[in-house]
Amino acid sequence: MKGRKPGRREAMADHDIEAARDIDALVFDVLGTLVDDVAGIRAGIGELTTDAARAERLYALWQEHTDTEQRRMMAGQRPYLPADALDVETAGVVAAAAGFDDDVATVAALAHAAHALDPFPDSVAGLDRLARRFPLIALSNAGRAELLGITVRAGLRWHLALSTEEARTFKPDPPAYELALAAVGRPPERVLMVAAHAWDLRGARSLGMRTAYVRREGREEPTPEDRFDFVATDLTDLADRLLG
């Protein structure tokens, strides 16, 4: 009696497991991939206004200011500022736009909300499963102290946690990924970068790292030109693909 021919899903799973044999370590983005930074920032902004449209504009301002200033620092257009300090600066800009000029307590509360982040439902269990086989390294644009606080609050499991503050830059600047590669001590093609942001994975791929895209609602969608080694619906799905 002939055996059943494997279906497309089974064939893909077998391919993923085979590909995982060439991976020596996993590097994880944290903000937006493992903890919900959007929810934290929105919660803080919600204390400034109850108007939904205004809250959305303030959130967009937060994102725009952070992205713009990080890029300016990477381009050498302004002195480097650690992420924690940039969050306070951004909180001041957003608070002022909401009508809370020079309100130190409001700025501090908003900056704190950007750090008081909860994990996605699958993050803790997914990391625990993956840690049984792979070394896990966090590589975050969060500052050192902020990353420590997020790790403790969310209960995330790492073998090593790295902040891009160590390189005085931000992802996707190549020196940020080089931090993780130096720590792992393995060729980039044997290190898998895991993120919910296509821009982050493009940065890792530019150094030869493998990439895994994890879908998170409200995050940047990949372009048709993007190619990843793995695509997963969440961390549970990624663990299934890598561990079988």
C-alpha positions as CSV (number, residue, x, y, z in Angstrom):
1,M,0.0,0.0,0.0
2,K,1.4,3.3,-1.0
3,G,2.0,6.0,1.6
4,R,0.0,9.2,1.6
5,K,1.7,12.0,-0.3
6,P,2.6,14.9,2.1
7,G,0.4,17.9,1.8
8,R,1.7,21.4,1.1
9,R,1.5,22.4,4.8
10,E,3.3,19.3,5.9
11,A,6.0,19.8,3.2
12,M,6.5,23.4,4.4
13,A,6.8,22.2,8.0
14,D,9.4,19.7,7.1
15,H,11.3,22.4,5.1
16,D,11.2,24.7,8.1
17,I,12.5,22.0,10.5
18,E,15.3,21.1,8.1
19,A,16.2,24.8,7.7
20,A,16.3,25.2,11.5
21,R,19.1,22.7,11.8
22,D,21.4,25.3,10.3
23,I,20.5,27.9,13.0
24,D,22.8,28.2,16.1
25,A,21.1,31.2,17.9
26,L,18.0,33.4,17.8
27,V,18.1,37.1,18.1
28,F,14.8,38.8,19.1
29,D,13.5,42.3,18.6
30,V,11.5,43.2,21.8
31,L,9.4,46.4,21.3
32,G,6.4,45.4,19.1
33,T,7.5,41.8,18.7
34,L,7.4,40.5,22.2
35,V,5.8,43.3,24.2
36,D,3.0,45.6,23.1
37,D,4.7,49.1,22.9
38,V,1.7,50.5,20.9
39,A,-0.7,49.7,23.7
40,G,1.6,51.2,26.3
41,I,2.0,54.5,24.5
42,R,-1.7,54.7,23.6
43,A,-2.6,54.1,27.3
44,G,-0.4,57.0,28.3
45,I,-1.8,59.3,25.7
46,G,-5.3,58.2,26.8
47,E,-4.6,60.0,30.1
48,L,-4.1,63.3,28.2
49,T,-7.3,63.3,26.2
50,T,-10.6,61.3,25.8
51,D,-11.0,62.5,22.2
52,A,-10.2,59.5,19.9
53,A,-9.2,61.5,16.9
54,R,-6.9,63.8,19.0
55,A,-5.4,60.7,20.7
56,E,-4.6,59.3,17.3
57,R,-2.9,62.5,16.2
58,L,-0.8,62.5,19.4
59,Y,0.2,58.9,18.9
60,A,1.2,59.7,15.3
61,L,3.3,62.6,16.6
62,W,5.0,60.2,19.1
63,Q,5.9,57.8,16.3
64,E,7.1,60.6,13.9
65,H,9.3,62.4,16.5
66,T,10.9,59.1,17.7
67,D,11.6,57.9,14.1
68,T,12.8,61.2,12.9
69,E,15.2,61.8,15.8
70,Q,16.6,58.3,15.7
71,R,17.3,58.7,12.0
72,R,19.0,62.0,12.6
73,M,21.2,60.4,15.3
74,M,22.1,57.5,13.0
75,A,23.0,60.1,10.3
76,G,25.2,62.1,12.7
77,Q,22.9,65.1,12.4
78,R,22.5,65.4,16.2
79,P,24.4,63.9,19.2
80,Y,23.4,60.4,20.3
81,L,20.8,60.3,23.0
82,P,19.9,57.0,24.8
83,A,16.4,55.7,24.1
84,D,15.2,56.4,27.6
85,A,16.2,60.0,27.3
86,L,14.6,60.2,23.8
87,D,11.4,58.9,25.2
88,V,11.3,61.7,27.8
89,E,12.0,64.2,25.0
90,T,9.2,62.7,22.9
91,A,6.9,62.7,25.9
92,G,7.5,66.4,26.3
93,V,6.7,67.1,22.6
94,V,3.5,65.1,22.8
95,A,2.4,66.5,26.2
96,A,3.0,70.1,24.9
97,A,0.9,69.3,21.8
98,A,-1.8,68.1,24.2
99,G,-1.7,71.4,26.1
100,F,0.4,70.3,29.0
101,D,3.4,72.6,28.4
102,D,6.2,72.3,31.0
103,D,4.1,69.8,33.1
104,V,6.9,67.7,34.5
105,A,4.6,65.2,36.2
106,T,2.6,64.6,33.0
107,V,5.7,64.2,30.9
108,A,7.1,61.7,33.4
109,A,3.9,59.7,33.5
110,L,3.7,59.5,29.7
111,A,7.4,58.4,29.4
112,H,6.7,55.7,32.1
113,A,3.7,54.4,30.1
114,A,6.0,53.9,27.1
115,H,8.0,51.5,29.3
116,A,5.3,49.8,31.2
117,L,4.6,47.2,28.5
118,D,2.8,43.9,28.7
119,P,3.9,40.8,26.6
120,F,1.8,39.5,23.8
121,P,-0.1,36.3,25.0
122,D,2.2,34.0,23.2
123,S,5.6,35.6,24.0
124,V,6.5,34.0,27.4
125,A,5.5,30.4,26.5
126,G,7.1,30.8,23.0
127,L,10.4,31.9,24.4
128,D,10.4,29.2,27.0
129,R,9.9,26.5,24.3
130,L,12.6,28.0,22.0
131,A,15.1,28.4,24.9
132,R,15.2,24.6,25.4
133,R,17.1,24.3,22.1
134,F,18.5,27.7,21.0
135,P,20.4,30.5,22.8
136,L,18.1,33.5,22.9
137,I,19.4,37.0,22.6
138,A,17.4,40.2,23.0
139,L,18.5,43.0,20.7
140,S,16.4,46.1,21.4
141,N,16.4,49.8,20.7
142,A,15.2,50.2,24.3
143,G,17.8,51.6,26.6
144,R,19.7,49.3,29.0
145,A,17.6,50.2,32.1
146,E,14.4,50.2,30.1
147,L,15.1,46.7,28.6
148,L,15.8,45.3,32.1
149,G,12.5,46.7,33.4
150,I,10.6,45.4,30.4
151,T,12.2,41.9,30.8
152,V,11.2,41.7,34.5
153,R,7.7,43.1,34.1
154,A,6.9,40.9,31.1
155,G,8.7,37.8,32.4
156,L,10.7,37.3,29.3
157,R,13.4,34.6,29.1
158,W,16.8,35.4,27.7
159,H,20.3,34.0,27.7
160,L,21.5,37.5,27.0
161,A,19.9,40.9,26.6
162,L,21.5,43.6,24.5
163,S,20.5,47.2,24.1
164,T,21.6,49.1,21.0
165,E,22.7,51.7,23.6
166,E,25.9,49.6,23.8
167,A,26.7,50.7,20.2
168,R,25.3,54.2,20.7
169,T,23.0,53.8,17.8
170,F,19.6,52.2,16.8
171,K,18.4,49.4,14.6
172,P,18.5,49.2,11.6
173,D,22.1,50.7,11.7
174,P,24.5,47.8,11.0
175,P,26.5,48.2,14.2
176,A,23.4,47.4,16.2
177,Y,23.2,43.9,14.7
178,E,27.0,43.5,15.0
179,L,26.5,43.6,18.8
180,A,24.5,40.4,18.7
181,L,26.7,38.7,16.1
182,A,29.8,39.4,18.2
183,A,28.1,38.1,21.3
184,V,27.0,34.9,19.6
185,G,30.3,34.3,17.9
186,R,28.7,32.5,15.0
187,P,28.6,33.3,11.2
188,P,25.6,35.6,10.4
189,E,24.0,32.9,8.2
190,R,23.7,30.7,11.3
191,V,21.9,33.4,13.4
192,L,18.2,34.0,13.0
193,M,16.7,37.5,13.6
194,V,13.1,37.5,14.8
195,A,11.0,40.6,14.5
196,A,7.5,41.9,13.7
197,H,9.0,44.8,11.7
198,A,10.1,44.3,8.1
199,W,12.6,47.2,8.4
200,D,14.3,45.4,11.3
201,L,14.6,42.2,9.3
202,R,15.9,44.1,6.2
203,G,18.7,45.5,8.4
204,A,19.6,42.1,9.7
205,R,19.5,40.6,6.3
206,S,21.9,43.2,5.0
207,L,24.6,41.7,7.3
208,G,23.8,38.2,6.1
209,M,21.6,37.1,9.0
210,R,18.6,34.7,8.6
211,T,15.2,36.3,9.2
212,A,11.9,35.3,10.7
213,Y,8.9,37.6,10.4
214,V,6.3,37.3,13.2
215,R,2.9,39.0,12.4
216,R,1.7,41.5,14.9
217,E,-1.5,43.6,14.4
218,G,-0.8,47.2,13.6
219,R,2.9,46.8,12.7
220,E,4.5,47.5,9.4
221,E,3.5,45.0,6.7
222,P,6.2,43.6,4.5
223,T,6.4,44.7,0.9
224,P,6.0,42.3,-2.0
225,E,9.8,42.4,-2.5
226,D,10.6,41.3,1.1
227,R,11.8,37.7,1.5
228,F,12.1,36.0,4.9
229,D,13.4,32.5,5.8
230,F,10.4,32.0,8.1
231,V,7.0,33.7,8.4
232,A,4.9,32.9,11.5
233,T,1.5,34.0,12.8
234,D,2.9,34.3,16.4
235,L,5.7,32.9,18.6
236,T,3.8,29.7,19.1
237,D,3.7,29.1,15.3
238,L,7.4,30.0,15.1
239,A,8.3,27.5,17.8
240,D,6.3,24.9,15.9
241,R,8.2,25.6,12.7
242,L,11.6,25.6,14.3
243,L,11.1,22.7,16.8
244,G,8.6,20.5,15.0
